[in-house]
């Protein structure tokens, strides 16, 4: 019986192996089919470091200021060198579109309060009119006269009086 068990076992093994075709292929001299390729698992690529580009602020623009102009004694006409200053002042309006400025007319201490208030206003209006001819919108320009009330130089001599006869430009807040 033992022999019978061994024969049965061999037959079962033979049938099992024969059923898959491997033994038949070997018997015919054929090579077994290649094993299914194992899926190739590639490790995820390391995230390439994207360089952080810090935005460099633009270089500061040249600071554009409004400069004062001066007048001759008892005059409100724009002198040639002051016309050049007013032309330079237009750069401020271009750098600050829509922004207003106040033109403050000033006088030296000589003359009455009333006379100097009128003269200061004429000086401010003269500068405003000149800026308008240069293309500045008159709605952006306000004028005021301080007469002799706001001197920049307190001394009582021609050098100080010449400094006090001026239009001062103040950007609106």
C-alpha positions in Angstrom: 0.0 0.0 0.0 2.8 2.1 0.5 3.8 1.7 -3.0 0.3 2.5 -4.2 0.4 5.8 -2.1 3.7 6.7 -3.7 2.5 6.1 -7.2 -0.6 8.1 -6.5 1.5 10.9 -5.1 3.8 10.9 -8.2 0.8 10.9 -10.5 -0.8 13.9 -8.7 2.5 15.8 -8.9 2.9 14.9 -12.5 -0.6 16.0 -13.4 -0.2 19.2 -11.5 3.0 20.1 -13.1 1.9 18.9 -16.5 -1.2 21.0 -16.3 0.6 24.2 -16.0 2.5 23.5 -19.2 5.9 23.9 -17.7 6.9 20.2 -18.1 5.6 20.1 -21.6 7.6 23.1 -22.5 10.7 21.6 -21.0 10.0 18.3 -22.7 9.9 20.1 -26.1 13.0 22.1 -25.3 11.2 25.4 -25.1 12.2 28.0 -22.6 9.7 29.0 -20.1 8.0 32.3 -20.6 9.8 35.2 -18.9 8.5 36.0 -15.5 6.2 39.1 -15.4 8.3 42.1 -14.9 8.1 43.3 -11.4 6.8 46.8 -11.4 9.7 49.2 -11.0 9.1 51.5 -8.2 11.1 54.6 -8.6 11.5 56.6 -5.6 9.8 60.0 -6.0 12.2 62.5 -7.3 13.3 64.8 -4.7 11.6 68.0 -5.1 13.9 70.3 -6.8 14.5 73.3 -4.6 13.1 76.2 -6.3 15.3 79.1 -5.5 13.4 81.7 -3.6 13.8 84.9 -5.4 13.4 87.8 -3.1 11.8 90.8 -4.8 14.4 93.5 -4.8 12.7 96.8 -4.2 13.3 99.3 -7.0 16.0 101.8 -6.2 14.5 104.8 -4.5 13.4 107.4 -7.0 15.2 110.6 -6.9 13.5 112.7 -4.3 11.7 115.5 -6.1 11.1 118.6 -4.0 9.3 121.8 -4.6 11.7 124.7 -4.5 11.0 128.3 -3.5 11.3 131.2 -5.9 12.2 134.8 -5.0 11.2 138.2 -6.2 12.7 141.7 -6.6 11.6 144.4 -4.2 8.0 145.5 -4.8 7.7 143.1 -7.8 5.7 140.0 -8.6 7.0 139.1 -12.0 8.8 135.8 -12.5 12.6 136.3 -13.1 14.5 134.1 -15.6 16.3 132.1 -12.9 13.1 131.6 -11.0 11.3 130.5 -14.2 13.9 127.7 -14.4 13.1 126.7 -10.8 9.4 126.6 -11.6 10.2 124.4 -14.7 12.1 122.0 -12.3 9.1 122.1 -9.9 6.9 120.5 -12.7 8.9 117.3 -12.1 7.2 117.1 -8.6 3.8 117.2 -10.2 4.7 114.5 -12.6 6.1 112.3 -9.8 2.9 113.0 -7.7 0.0 112.9 -10.2 -3.2 114.4 -8.9 -1.5 115.7 -5.7 -2.2 119.3 -4.8 0.3 122.0 -3.7 -0.1 125.3 -2.0 1.8 128.4 -3.1 2.5 130.7 -0.2 3.2 134.3 -1.2 5.6 136.2 1.1 7.1 139.7 1.4 9.8 141.4 3.4 9.0 143.5 6.4 8.8 146.8 4.7 5.4 148.2 3.7 2.1 148.0 5.5 0.3 144.7 6.4 -2.4 145.4 3.8 0.0 146.2 1.0 2.2 143.2 1.7 -0.8 140.8 1.8 -1.9 142.0 -1.7 1.7 141.8 -3.0 2.1 138.3 -1.5 -1.1 137.2 -3.2 0.1 138.6 -6.6 3.3 136.7 -6.2 1.5 133.5 -5.5 -0.9 134.0 -8.4 2.0 134.8 -10.7 3.7 131.5 -9.9 0.4 129.6 -10.3 -0.2 131.2 -13.7 3.3 130.3 -14.8 2.9 126.7 -13.7 -0.3 126.5 -15.6 1.4 127.6 -18.8 3.8 124.7 -18.2 0.9 122.3 -18.3 0.1 121.9 -14.6 -3.6 121.7 -13.8 -4.6 124.8 -12.0 -7.0 122.8 -9.8 -4.0 121.3 -8.2 -2.7 124.7 -7.1 -4.0 126.7 -4.2 -2.6 130.1 -3.3 -2.4 132.1 -0.1 -0.6 135.3 1.0 1.1 135.6 4.3 2.5 139.1 3.5 5.3 139.8 5.9 4.0 137.4 8.7 6.3 134.4 7.9 9.9 135.6 7.4 12.6 133.0 6.9 15.3 135.4 8.0 14.6 137.7 11.0 17.5 140.2 10.4 16.8 143.7 9.1 19.1 144.0 6.1 18.9 143.6 2.3 20.2 140.0 2.3 17.4 138.9 4.6 14.7 140.9 2.9 15.7 139.3 -0.4 15.2 135.8 1.2 11.8 136.8 2.6 10.5 138.0 -0.8 9.5 134.5 -1.9 6.9 132.0 -3.0 7.0 128.9 -0.8 5.6 125.7 -2.2 4.0 123.2 0.2 2.7 119.8 -1.0 -0.9 119.2 0.3 -1.3 116.6 2.9 
